[in-house]
Amino acid sequence: MRAQQDAATLAISPLAPDDSKRYGYQVGQLSGEAGVLVDRAMRGGGWLFHGRPLAVAIAVASFAGAGVLLTAADKTRAGS
């Protein structure tokens, strides 16, 4: 009985946009391969963009960016 209810619910429920091939095609047409990758990351890693994981992600990205800038500045200063 439960399986019949689940099947009936799925049959009448609207499809999520990411369930269709057309959605993926349109995202690719509008924003290219990078847009498709970002869309997949946002859907798959949605938990990353809320609360404490967001703070950790921002901190890691900030430290990585600062490291890259410090390295570039050191190389520029050593070259002068």
FIGU-563012 format. One record per residue: residue number from 1; x, y, z of N, C-alpha, C in turn. Coordinates in steps of 0.02 Angstrom, whole numbers. Layout:
BEGIN
@num->NUM; n.u->X; n.v->Y; n.w->Z; ca.u->X; ca.v->Y; ca.w->Z; c.u->X; c.v->Y; c.w->Z .
...
***
This chain:
BEGIN
@num->1; n.u->41; n.v->-59; n.w->0; ca.u->0; ca.v->0; ca.w->0; c.u->44; c.v->63; c.w->0 .
@num->2; n.u->97; n.v->63; n.w->40; ca.u->141; ca.v->121; ca.w->45; c.u->176; c.v->135; c.w->-21 .
@num->3; n.u->196; n.v->83; n.w->-57; ca.u->230; ca.v->92; ca.w->-121; c.u->183; c.v->123; c.w->-172 .
@num->4; n.u->118; n.v->105; n.w->-169; ca.u->70; ca.v->134; ca.w->-215; c.u->60; c.v->208; c.w->-200 .
@num->5; n.u->59; n.v->226; n.w->-137; ca.u->51; ca.v->297; ca.w->-119; c.u->112; c.v->337; c.w->-142 .
@num->6; n.u->172; n.v->310; n.w->-133; ca.u->232; ca.v->344; ca.w->-154; c.u->233; c.v->353; c.w->-230 .
@num->7; n.u->214; n.v->301; n.w->-267; ca.u->213; ca.v->305; ca.w->-340; c.u->161; c.v->357; c.w->-363 .
@num->8; n.u->104; n.v->358; n.w->-330; ca.u->52; ca.v->407; ca.w->-348; c.u->75; c.v->477; c.w->-333 .
@num->9; n.u->109; n.v->487; n.w->-277; ca.u->134; ca.v->553; ca.w->-259; c.u->187; c.v->576; c.w->-309 .
@num->10; n.u->231; n.v->531; n.w->-329; ca.u->282; ca.v->549; ca.w->-378; c.u->251; c.v->564; c.w->-445 .
@num->11; n.u->198; n.v->529; n.w->-463; ca.u->167; ca.v->538; ca.w->-528; c.u->135; c.v->607; c.w->-534 .
@num->12; n.u->108; n.v->634; n.w->-480; ca.u->74; ca.v->698; ca.w->-484; c.u->118; c.v->757; c.w->-464 .
@num->13; n.u->176; n.v->743; n.w->-434; ca.u->219; ca.v->798; ca.w->-412; c.u->256; c.v->828; c.w->-473 .
@num->14; n.u->265; n.v->893; n.w->-472; ca.u->301; ca.v->925; ca.w->-527; c.u->375; c.v->905; c.w->-525 .
@num->15; n.u->404; n.v->903; n.w->-584; ca.u->475; ca.v->887; ca.w->-587; c.u->517; c.v->945; c.w->-563 .
@num->16; n.u->569; n.v->930; n.w->-529; ca.u->617; ca.v->982; ca.w->-509; c.u->654; c.v->1004; c.w->-572 .
@num->17; n.u->675; n.v->1066; n.w->-576; ca.u->708; ca.v->1089; ca.w->-637; c.u->771; c.v->1049; c.w->-654 .
@num->18; n.u->807; n.v->1027; n.w->-603; ca.u->869; ca.v->991; ca.w->-617; c.u->857; c.v->918; c.w->-636 .
@num->19; n.u->794; n.v->896; n.w->-638; ca.u->779; ca.v->828; ca.w->-659; c.u->775; c.v->821; c.w->-734 .
@num->20; n.u->773; n.v->875; n.w->-771; ca.u->763; ca.v->870; ca.w->-843; c.u->828; c.v->883; c.w->-881 .
@num->21; n.u->834; n.v->851; n.w->-937; ca.u->892; ca.v->862; ca.w->-981; c.u->888; c.v->931; c.w->-1012 .
@num->22; n.u->827; n.v->955; n.w->-1023; ca.u->819; ca.v->1021; ca.w->-1053; c.u->848; c.v->1076; c.w->-1008 .
@num->23; n.u->838; n.v->1069; n.w->-943; ca.u->865; ca.v->1118; ca.w->-896; c.u->941; c.v->1122; c.w->-902 .
@num->24; n.u->973; n.v->1064; n.w->-901; ca.u->1045; ca.v->1062; ca.w->-908; c.u->1069; c.v->1091; c.w->-974 .
@num->25; n.u->1032; n.v->1078; n.w->-1027; ca.u->1050; ca.v->1105; ca.w->-1092; c.u->1044; c.v->1181; c.w->-1093 .
@num->26; n.u->989; n.v->1207; n.w->-1063; ca.u->979; ca.v->1279; ca.w->-1062; c.u->1032; c.v->1314; c.w->-1019 .
@num->27; n.u->1050; n.v->1284; n.w->-964; ca.u->1102; ca.v->1314; ca.w->-922; c.u->1167; c.v->1316; c.w->-962 .
@num->28; n.u->1182; n.v->1262; n.w->-998; ca.u->1242; ca.v->1260; ca.w->-1039; c.u->1242; c.v->1312; c.w->-1095 .
@num->29; n.u->1184; n.v->1323; n.w->-1124; ca.u->1179; ca.v->1372; ca.w->-1178; c.u->1186; c.v->1444; c.w->-1152 .
@num->30; n.u->1158; n.v->1456; n.w->-1093; ca.u->1159; ca.v->1524; ca.w->-1066; c.u->1225; c.v->1543; c.w->-1033 .
@num->31; n.u->1257; n.v->1495; n.w->-1000; ca.u->1316; ca.v->1514; ca.w->-961; c.u->1377; c.v->1472; c.w->-977 .
@num->32; n.u->1372; n.v->1425; n.w->-1023; ca.u->1430; ca.v->1386; ca.w->-1042; c.u->1445; c.v->1330; c.w->-992 .
@num->33; n.u->1502; n.v->1298; n.w->-1002; ca.u->1521; ca.v->1241; ca.w->-961; c.u->1533; c.v->1262; c.w->-888 .
@num->34; n.u->1560; n.v->1322; n.w->-878; ca.u->1572; ca.v->1346; ca.w->-810; c.u->1506; c.v->1353; c.w->-772 .
@num->35; n.u->1454; n.v->1377; n.w->-805; ca.u->1389; ca.v->1384; ca.w->-773; c.u->1360; c.v->1317; c.w->-753 .
@num->36; n.u->1370; n.v->1267; n.w->-796; ca.u->1345; ca.v->1200; ca.w->-781; c.u->1382; c.v->1172; c.w->-720 .
@num->37; n.u->1447; n.v->1182; n.w->-717; ca.u->1486; ca.v->1158; ca.w->-660; c.u->1466; c.v->1194; c.w->-595 .
@num->38; n.u->1456; n.v->1259; n.w->-599; ca.u->1435; ca.v->1297; ca.w->-540; c.u->1365; c.v->1275; c.w->-517 .
@num->39; n.u->1321; n.v->1263; n.w->-566; ca.u->1253; ca.v->1240; ca.w->-549; c.u->1256; c.v->1173; c.w->-513 .
@num->40; n.u->1296; n.v->1127; n.w->-539; ca.u->1302; ca.v->1062; ca.w->-507; c.u->1332; c.v->1068; c.w->-437 .
@num->41; n.u->1381; n.v->1112; n.w->-429; ca.u->1413; ca.v->1121; ca.w->-364; c.u->1363; c.v->1151; c.w->-314 .
@num->42; n.u->1323; n.v->1199; n.w->-337; ca.u->1275; ca.v->1230; ca.w->-292; c.u->1221; c.v->1180; c.w->-270 .
@num->43; n.u->1199; n.v->1137; n.w->-317; ca.u->1148; ca.v->1088; ca.w->-299; c.u->1178; c.v->1032; c.w->-257 .
@num->44; n.u->1237; n.v->1010; n.w->-274; ca.u->1267; ca.v->954; ca.w->-237; c.u->1297; c.v->975; c.w->-171 .
@num->45; n.u->1325; n.v->1033; n.w->-167; ca.u->1356; ca.v->1056; ca.w->-106; c.u->1317; c.v->1111; c.w->-72 .
@num->46; n.u->1251; n.v->1109; n.w->-77; ca.u->1210; ca.v->1161; ca.w->-48; c.u->1220; c.v->1169; c.w->27 .
@num->47; n.u->1236; n.v->1114; n.w->61; ca.u->1248; ca.v->1117; ca.w->133; c.u->1308; c.v->1161; c.w->150 .
@num->48; n.u->1353; n.v->1170; n.w->102; ca.u->1414; ca.v->1208; ca.w->114; c.u->1399; c.v->1282; c.w->121 .
@num->49; n.u->1343; n.v->1306; n.w->97; ca.u->1329; ca.v->1377; ca.w->95; c.u->1282; c.v->1400; c.w->150 .
@num->50; n.u->1283; n.v->1366; n.w->207; ca.u->1240; ca.v->1385; ca.w->263; c.u->1277; c.v->1377; c.w->329 .
@num->51; n.u->1272; n.v->1428; n.w->371; ca.u->1298; ca.v->1424; ca.w->439; c.u->1373; c.v->1416; c.w->445 .
@num->52; n.u->1392; n.v->1373; n.w->490; ca.u->1462; ca.v->1363; ca.w->507; c.u->1504; c.v->1339; c.w->448 .
@num->53; n.u->1480; n.v->1292; n.w->406; ca.u->1521; ca.v->1272; ca.w->348; c.u->1535; c.v->1330; c.w->301 .
@num->54; n.u->1489; n.v->1378; n.w->296; ca.u->1501; ca.v->1437; ca.w->255; c.u->1558; c.v->1478; c.w->284 .
@num->55; n.u->1559; n.v->1487; n.w->349; ca.u->1613; ca.v->1525; ca.w->381; c.u->1680; c.v->1491; c.w->371 .
@num->56; n.u->1682; n.v->1425; n.w->376; ca.u->1744; ca.v->1388; ca.w->366; c.u->1766; c.v->1394; c.w->293 .
@num->57; n.u->1719; n.v->1389; n.w->246; ca.u->1736; ca.v->1395; ca.w->175; c.u->1764; c.v->1464; c.w->159 .
@num->58; n.u->1734; n.v->1516; n.w->188; ca.u->1759; ca.v->1584; ca.w->177; c.u->1828; c.v->1593; c.w->207 .
@num->59; n.u->1839; n.v->1566; n.w->266; ca.u->1905; ca.v->1571; ca.w->298; c.u->1959; c.v->1536; c.w->257 .
@num->60; n.u->1944; n.v->1476; n.w->234; ca.u->1993; ca.v->1439; ca.w->194; c.u->2008; c.v->1476; c.w->129 .
@num->61; n.u->1956; n.v->1501; n.w->96; ca.u->1966; ca.v->1538; ca.w->33; c.u->2006; c.v->1602; c.w->46 .
@num->62; n.u->1994; n.v->1635; n.w->103; ca.u->2031; ca.v->1696; ca.w->119; c.u->2104; c.v->1682; c.w->131 .
@num->63; n.u->2118; n.v->1629; n.w->170; ca.u->2188; ca.v->1611; ca.w->183; c.u->2224; c.v->1590; c.w->119 .
@num->64; n.u->2189; n.v->1554; n.w->75; ca.u->2220; ca.v->1534; ca.w->12; c.u->2234; c.v->1595; c.w->-32 .
@num->65; n.u->2187; n.v->1640; n.w->-35; ca.u->2197; ca.v->1701; ca.w->-74; c.u->2253; c.v->1744; c.w->-46 .
@num->66; n.u->2257; n.v->1750; n.w->19; ca.u->2311; ca.v->1788; ca.w->50; c.u->2378; c.v->1757; c.w->37 .
@num->67; n.u->2381; n.v->1690; n.w->38; ca.u->2444; ca.v->1656; ca.w->23; c.u->2466; c.v->1668; c.w->-48 .
@num->68; n.u->2419; n.v->1666; n.w->-94; ca.u->2436; ca.v->1679; ca.w->-165; c.u->2461; c.v->1750; c.w->-173 .
@num->69; n.u->2428; n.v->1798; n.w->-142; ca.u->2449; ca.v->1868; ca.w->-148; c.u->2517; c.v->1880; c.w->-115 .
@num->70; n.u->2529; n.v->1850; n.w->-58; ca.u->2595; ca.v->1858; ca.w->-25; c.u->2650; c.v->1828; c.w->-68 .
@num->71; n.u->2638; n.v->1770; n.w->-98; ca.u->2688; ca.v->1739; ca.w->-141; c.u->2701; c.v->1783; c.w->-202 .
@num->72; n.u->2649; n.v->1809; n.w->-233; ca.u->2657; ca.v->1853; ca.w->-291; c.u->2695; c.v->1916; c.w->-272 .
@num->73; n.u->2679; n.v->1946; n.w->-215; ca.u->2713; ca.v->2007; ca.w->-193; c.u->2787; c.v->1993; c.w->-179 .
@num->74; n.u->2802; n.v->1936; n.w->-149; ca.u->2871; ca.v->1919; ca.w->-133; c.u->2911; c.v->1909; c.w->-197 .
@num->75; n.u->2882; n.v->1876; n.w->-247; ca.u->2916; ca.v->1866; ca.w->-311; c.u->2927; c.v->1931; c.w->-347 .
@num->76; n.u->2879; n.v->1977; n.w->-342; ca.u->2885; ca.v->2042; ca.w->-374; c.u->2939; c.v->2083; c.w->-341 .
@num->77; n.u->2942; n.v->2081; n.w->-274; ca.u->2992; ca.v->2120; ca.w->-237; c.u->3062; c.v->2091; c.w->-248 .
@num->78; n.u->3068; n.v->2025; n.w->-253; ca.u->3133; ca.v->1994; ca.w->-264; c.u->3159; c.v->2008; c.w->-334 .
@num->79; n.u->3114; n.v->2019; n.w->-381; ca.u->3134; ca.v->2033; ca.w->-450; c.u->3157; c.v->2105; c.w->-461 .
@num->80; n.u->3141; n.v->2151; n.w->-414; ca.u->3159; ca.v->2221; ca.w->-424; c.u->3230; c.v->2235; c.w->-406 .
***
